[in-house]
Amino acid sequence: MNINDLLIKDVMIMDLQSTTKEGVIDEMIASLKANDRINDADLFKKGIMHRESLTSTGLGDGIAMPHAKTTAVNEATVLFAKSTNGVDYDSLDGQPAHLFFMIAAPEGANDTHLQALANLSRLLIHPDFVQSLKEAKSAEEVRSLFAAAQEVQEKEAAAEIEETTSPSKNQEGEKPFVIAVTACPTGIAHTYMAEDALKKKAAEMGVEIKVETNGSDGIKNKLTAEDIKRADGVIIAADKKVELARFDGKPVLQRPVSDGIRKTEELITKAMNKQAPIFSSDGQKDESTEEESGTWVNRVYKDLMNGISTMLPFVIGGGILMAISFLVESFLGDTNALFLFLNTVGSNAFNFLIPILAGYIALSIADRPGLMPGMVGGLLAVNSNAGFLGGLAAGFLAGYTILALKKALNGLPKSLNGLKAILFYPILGLLITGALMFFIVGPIFATINLAMISFLENLGTANAVILGALLGGMMAIDMGGPFNKAAYAFSIGIFTDTGDGSLMAAVMAGGMVPPLAIALASTIFKNKFNDNEKKSALTNYVMGLSFITEGAIPFAAADPLRTIGSSVVGAAIAGGLTQLWNITIPAPHGGIFVVALSNHWFLFLVALVIGTIISAVILGLWRKPVTTEGLLK
């Protein structure tokens, strides 16, 4: 596919009017929507903002490439836009962005689309081409520049293939040889820009390089065992997890994908001179990235979220089927075949959740050797009545046990390395984790679990309301972040251990309030929202009713104090009211679609409405009217 098939002339914006990062994003999204390239502006913006939250797509040198792959896209499109004065886009070099390429990729983008997007990304590392785009006066001129550049690119690619396949080239020892892996979370732009930047710089330096890309179209140019054996050093320019065990014993330099674009000479120099820590699949830390990996709190949170995110499908699927089965039972009895079917399937899924939680926490800490002892530790927690908390403990215990074993066995002869993964880690990891869980951790957490359950069962009304308000408010603090997940995980734990869905009612109400309140505020206080915000806010009715708190994130990112402040107040009130009225919901997710399963469905709706109205009124009164340009005063 030709790049110009994606660069639609009518969608281009040759003179952006917005002066802020989000304003530019909104202006470009509006053009995509007006030309029917996307079907849901709010959903597409959510994808764009999520990608921005990972790493700014302001690449530096005046270029920004916001991108998302989502079902909101009707047809793959690249929107080209220019800003004469430049926009502060949080770019990696701190300079204003002048050229914008908003990539809209459909969820089912085929290889042809993805390859065209990859080729686009590679062109933008050439300064002369970028300068010519800055000077372009019309959409037709932009398309002509890309057509000419792609023709040159195709000739260079053909020459490169001929060179690498020539028998007189690439003889071992003729040049320094470096290998690299590039990857970004979406695998659309940065992955290929880093690849091309590394290859271009390596050619200038007289260094042979092979780059593997982990993009949306899968792994391309995969490194072979022979490549790895030959390499002087390895560069990992990636913002997502890539397979590292294959580089055991090689100098490995791990950096963000942006460094693969901007710091190519430094990376290649260090790799060819072996100025990087030797990677060990037995758990040796890469000292060069230890500081970048964050504090121990961040690492623990990452490991915990790996377990919780993997567990959630079991919780949601199994929990909702179980809840529906109870509804069927109330009408048809406990011997009905439909009840037995739904209950059996739901219960079996639900029974997996603590072992899955523990196993994937351990996997995040210690890679694959941690999975088995982690899952068995989680099952031991279930069998010892240690519950959800015991499962958490089992996951961390198994993960750090395997890390300790990797260090302890690091001194074994190399001839025994092959036995570590298939013999030593499984047996010793399971033995140590199992013994600690069976004799110490399980009984301790069983006692704690029983004490906590007893405490909750004996809570007075006032204390229950306070707890409900606290959990409801936490759901709105960061709308899908650590506070939100902590409140949800706590409620899931109680629900798992007791079957009591009262706290599920609190977190569900608290999580539904923020998007609903934003939608309602935009409906009532029309002068406080610009046109794009009003259109985006309307979809929050659906997202809020579906218990998808993340619908509020774009508004919270744009105006955090007012949006989060008002949301927390209403969510806390809604959560507290559910406990005041003894409302329970025996389902872990579903929003309005599972309200009928509640013991007091009408009161739940009343609590939700009260919290939503209060948040909407606070937000509407707190926000300032928009100016004639559609921006907040």
N, C-alpha and C positions, 0 to 999 in steps of 0.2 A: 504493500500500500504506500502511495506517495504521501509525504508529509502534508502537502497542500490539500489532500482529501480531508484532513483533520482541521486545517486552518481555514475556517469558514469566514469569508470576507465580511458578510453582514454582521457577524458577531463581534468583530474587532472594534476596539475603542482606541482611536488614534490620539485622543486628548482627554485623559482622565481628569475629572473635576475634583474628586475626593482628595483630602489631604491627610487622612489617617489610615492606618493599616486596615482596620475593620471596615472603614468607609470604602476603600478600594475593593476589598473582598465583596462587599455588598453590591457595589456598582457593577462588578464583573458578573456576579451571580444573576443580577437583574437582566443583564444582556443575554445570558444563556437562557434564562426563563422566557424572555420576550421572543426569542427565536426558536422556542420549543426544543432546545437541546437537552433540557432537564425537565422533569415533571413535578419535582417537589423541592422548592428553593430552601426550605428550612432543613430538610433532611440532608441535602447536599452541603449546606453550610455547616451542619453538625460534623460531617465528615472532614471538611476543610479545616475547621477549628480544632478538631481532634488531632489532625496531623500537625498543626501548628503547635499544639501543646507538647508534642514529643520533641521537636526541634524546629526552629524557624526555617521556613523554606526560602527566606531571603539569603541567597547563596553568596552574596557579595558581588563586587564589580558591577553594581547597579542592576542586578538581575534577581527576580523572585519567581518561584515556580510553585504556587499553591496547587495542591492536587488531591483528588479523592477518587476512590473507586466504590461506587454505591449503586443501589437499585434506583436511585433518584435520577440517574442519567439515561436519557432516551437513546443517544447515539454518541459514540466517542468523539470528543471535540477538544481542540486546543484554542483557547481564547487568547489572542495577542492584544496587549494593551500598552500604552505609553503614557508616562507622566513627564511633562516638560520640566517641572520644578523639582521633581523627585519626592518620594514619600519615605518617612521613617518607618521601616518595615521590620525592625529588630534584626537587621541583616547580620550575618556572621562577622563582617568586617566593620560594622557600625556605621556604614555609609548609606545614604539614601538610595532607594531603588527607583529606577527609571523604566525598566522593561519588565513586563509581567506576562507570564504564560500560565494561565489557569487551565489545568488539565482535568477534564471530566471524563472518566472512564467508566463504562457500564460494568455492573457486577460480573457479567459473563463475557467480558472483553476477550476477543479471540487473539490468537498469536499474532495475526497480521496487525491488529491495532496496537498491541503492546510493542511489537518491533518498531513500528513507526514512531511511537512515543520514545522508545529508547534512542532511535536515531536523532530525534529532535534534541534530546538531552545532550547527546554527544556533540552536536553542532555548536552548542552554546559555550563551549570552552575555548573557542577560537576568537581572540580579541578583535581581529579585523571584521569578522562577520558581525559580532555584537555591535561594533561601532557603526557599521552600515545600517543596522536595524534602528539604532538611535537616530540616525539622520533621515530615515524613511519618512516620506510625506503622505503616503496613501496606502490603503489596504492592498491595492494591486501591486504596489512596489514591494511590499513585505512578502507577498506570495512569490514574486519574481526572484527576490533574494534567496528565499528558501529553495526554490526550484534549482537555481544555479549551485547553491551550496550542497544540495543533496546529490547532484550529479558528480561534483568533485569528491564527495564522501564515498560514493559507490566505486569510483575509480581507485581511490586510495585503498578501499577494502579489498578490491580484486588484486591490487598489487601486493597487499599484505599477505593474502592467501598464497599467492605465487611465491613470495619470499620464504614463508614458513615451510612450504612443501618442497622447496628446492633442496636437492641432496647436498649442495655445497654449503648450506647454511646450518646454523644451530648446532654445530658440533660441540660436544660437551667440553667445557674448559676454555672455549674460544672467548667467551664474554662472561662477566658476572651474570648469574641467573637468579632472578627473584620471582616469587609467586605471590599472588594476592587474591583475596576474596572481598568483594564489595556487596553490601546489602543495606537497604533501608527498610523501614517498617512497611511501606506500601509497595516497594519494589518497582516504582514507575520512573522516577526521575534521577534521584541522587545516585542510585545503584550504577547507572550507565554513565553518568557524568564522571563519577570517580574512576570507573574503568577506563574511560577514554583519556582522562587527565593523567592517570598513572602510565598508560601506554605511550602517550605523547612525550612525557618527561623522560621516561626510560629511554626512548629513542634518542633524545637530545643528549643524554648522559652516556650513551653507548652501552646500555645495560639491557640484557634480554629479559623479558617479563612475560608471564602468562597470568591472565586475570580471569577468575571464575566469578560469574555474576549470579546472585541469588535474587532474581527479580520476580515480578508477577507471572511471567511466563515460565517459571521454573528455573532450575539450575542450568546455566549455559557455560560451555567451555570448561567443563568439570576437570579439576586437577586430578591427574592420575598418580598412582603410587610412584611411577618413575619420575614424574615432575617433582613430587615432594622430596624424593631421594636426592635429586640433582640440585635442588634449590639451596642457595647460600642463606636465604632468610625468607620469612613469611610475613606478609602485611595483611592484617585483618582490618579493613575499613568498613565497619558495620555498626548499625544501630539496632540490630536484632540478633538473636542467637543463631550461630552457624556451627557446623560440625567441626570441633577442634581436636578430637581424640586422634585423628589421622596425622596431626602434626607433632606427635610425641617425639621429643628429642631434638626438635628444630628450634632455632631462634624465632620467636613469634612476637610481632609488634601489634598490639591491639589498640585501635583508635576509632573515634567516631567517623562515620562515612564522610562528614564534611571535611575532615583532614585529608581524605583521599582526593578531594577536589582542590583544596587550597594549600596543602602542605606536602605536595607530591615529592619534591626534591628531598626534603628531610626524611620522609618515610623510606624512600628508595635507598638513600645513603645509609641509613641505619640498618636496613635489611641486608644490603650487600656486604656491609662491614660486620655483620653479625652482632650489632649493638642492640640486642634485645634479649630479654630473659629466655632461657631454654624452657620450652613448654613441656610439662609433664602431665600426662593423663592420670597420674596417681595423686593429683591434688595439689601440686606445687603452685603457689600463687604467682601470678604475673605481677611483679612489683611495679612495673611501669603503669599499670592500670589500677592498682590498689586504691590510689587516692581518688581516681575518677569514679570508682564504684560506689562512693558515698559512704555514709556513716553506717555503723552496725544496725542502727534503727531502720535505715532505708533497705538494707539487705534483708533484715527480718521481715519487713513489710512486703518486699518483693516475693520472698518465699511463701509467706502466708497467703498472699493474693493468688499465687500459682495454685495452691491447694483449694482455695475457696472458689476461684473461677472455674476450675475443673469439676468441682463438686456440684456447682449450681444446677447443671442440667438434670442431675439425679434428684436433687431437692425439688426442683420445679415440676419436672415430669412426673416423678413418683408421688410427690405431695398432692398435686392437683388431681391425679387419678384416684388417690385414696380419698380425697375430700368429696369427689363426685360419687365415689362408691358409697360413702356415708349418706349422701342425699338419696341415692337409689334405695339404700337399705330402709330409710325412713318411710318410703312408699311401698316397697315390694317385699321387705323382710330380709333377714340375714341368710336365708337359704336360696334366694333367687340367683340364677346363673349369672346374670349381668353383674350383680353385686360381687359375687365371688370372683368373677373374671377381673373386674376393675380393681378390686381390693388386692388380689393376689399379685397382679402386675405392678401396681403402685407400690405395694409393700416391698416387693423384691428390689425395685429400683431404689427405694428409700433406704433399704438395708445396706446399700453400697456406700452411702455418703461419707461415713466416718472413715472407713478404710481408704476410700479415694482421697479424701482430704489429707489424711496422714501420708499416704503414699506419694502424692504429688508435692507436698511440702518437702519431703525427703528427696524427691527427684530434683527439685529446684536447688537444693543445697549441695547434693553429691552426685548429680547426674544419674544415669541408669542404675548403678549399683545400689542406690538408695531406695528405689521404687519398691522392691519386694519386701525388705524388712520394714519399710514404712507402712505398707498396706497390712502386713501381718500385725504390726504393732497397733494399728487402728482397730483391727478386728479384736485383738486382745482387750483394747479399751472398751469396746462394746460388750464383750463377754464378762468383763469385771465390773460393769456398771459405772465405769469412769466417764462415760458419755462423751460429749463434744469436746470438753476441756481435756479429757484424757487423750482423745484423738489428736488434738493440737500438740500435746506434749509428745505423743508417740512419733509424730512426723519430724519434729525438731530433734528428738532423741536419735531416731534412726539416721537422719541426715548427718548429724555431727559424729555419730559413731562410725559411719563409713569414712568420713573425712579423717578421723583419727586413725582408722585402719590403714588408709592410704599412706599416711605419714609413717606409721609404724612399720609397714611392709616395704617402704621405699628402698631399704638397704638390701633387700633380697637379691640374689644373683639374677642377672638379666635372663638367664635360661628359664627362670620360673615366672617371668612376666605374664606369659600366656595363661597361667593357672590362677592369677589374681582375680580376674573378672568372672571366671567360670567355677571357681572352687573356693578360694579364700574369702572374698567379699560376701558371697551368698551365705556360706556356712557361719563364718565368724560374725558377720553383721546380724544375721537372724538370731544366733545364739546370744549375743550380748544384748541386743534390743529386746528379745523375748524375755530374757532373764530379768532385766531391769523393769520391764513392764509388768511381768507376772508377780515379782516379789516386792517391788518398791513403788514404782510410779502408778501402776494400776490401782492398788489399794489406797494410796494417798489421794489420788484424784477421785476415786469412788467416794471417799469420805467427804471431800470437798463438794463433789457434785450433789450428794444427798443433802448436805447442809445447805447448799444454795437453793435446792428445790424446796426444802422445808421452809427456808426463809421466805421464799416467794409465795408459798402457799399460805403463809401466816401474815402476809402483809396486810396492814389495815388499808382502808379505802384511800386515806390521804397519801400514804406512802406509795400505793399503787399508781395513783394519779401522777405523783411526782416522777416516778419511774417511766410511766407512759409518755409524759411530757418531755423528759430527757431524751428518750429514744426517738420520739417524733422529731424533736428539734435537731438531733444529730443527723437525721436523714436529709435535712435541708442545708446543713452547714457547707458541705462540699459536693453534694449532688452526684454521688457515684465515687467519691474519693475515700480516703482512709476513715473519716468519721462515719460516713454513710455505710461503708462496708462493715465497720466494727459494730454498729447498732444492728445491722441486718444479721450478721453472723451470730451475735449474742442471742437474738430472738430465735434464729434457726436452731441454735443449741438447746434452748429451753423447749422449743417445739418438738425437737427430736427426742429429748430425754423424757418428756412428760406427756406429749400429745396435746398440751394446752396451747391453744392458738390465740390467747389474749394479747400477748406481746406482738404477735404477728399482725394483729389488728392495729396496734399502735404504730408500728413501723410502716405498714402499708398506707395508713392515712397520712402519716408524716411525709412519706415519699411521693404521694399523689398531689399534695398541696402546691409545691412550687410551680410546676408547669401549668396547673389549673389557674393559680392566682395570676400568673403572667398573662394568660389568655384572657381572663376576665377583666384584668386591669386595662388591657389594650382595647377591650370592647367598651368599657365604661368611660375611660379617660383618653379619648381619641386624640386630644391635642398634646398628650405626653409621649406619643410614639410616632415615629416617622412611617412612611408608607411601607417600606421594606419590613420594619419591625412588626407592623400590624399583620402583614401577610404571614410572616414567620410565626407570630404569636398564635394565630388561629389553629395551627397544627398541634399546639400544646394542649388543646382540649382533648384531642384523641390520645396524645402521649400521656397526659396526666391521668385520664380515665383508665389507661392500660398499665398504670404503675410504672411508667418509664420516666424517672426523675430527671434523666440526662437531657430531656427536652429543654430544660431551663438553663443549661450550661452556656449557650451563646449569649443570653441576656446577662447572666452572672459575670461572664468574661468582660462584657462591655461596660457594665455598671455594677461592680461587685458589692459595694456597700449597701446600696438601696435594695438591690434584688435579693441578696442573701439575707440581709437584716430583716426585711419584711417577710421573707419565706420562713425563716426560723421561728418567728413569732407565731404565725398561723399554723405551722406544722406542729409546734409544741402544744398549742391549744388543742388541735385535733387529736394528737396522740394522748393527751391527758384525758380528754372527754371519753375516749374509747374505754379507758380503765375506770372512769367514774361510773359509766353505765354498764360495766362488766361485759363488754363486747368481745367475742372471740371470732376468729376466722381460721378454720382448720385447713388452710392452704397457704403455701409460702410465696405465692405470686399470683398475678392475674388481674388485680385491680377490680374494676367494675364487673368483670366477667365471673368473679368468684364470690361476689358480695352475697349472692343468694344462699351461699353455704353458711353464712354467719348465723349465730343464734339470735342476733338483733340487727337484721340487715337494714331496717329503716333508721335505727339510731346511728349506725355506722355512717349512713349517707348524711344524716343531720350533722354529725361531728365533722365530716369531710366538708360539707357546705359552709359551716361556721368558720372553720379554719381557713378555707379558701377565700371567703368574703373578707375576713379580717386582713389577710395578707394582701389581697388585691387593693383594698382601700388604703392601706399603709403605703404600698408601692405607688399607687396612683397619686396620692397626695404628696409623697416625698419626691417623686421625679419632677424635674423642671420641664416646662413646655419646650417643644422643639422649635428651632429657628426656621426661618424661611428656607434655609438650605437643608433642613431635615436632620440637623445635628442637635444634640443636647446643648442647652446654654451652659 
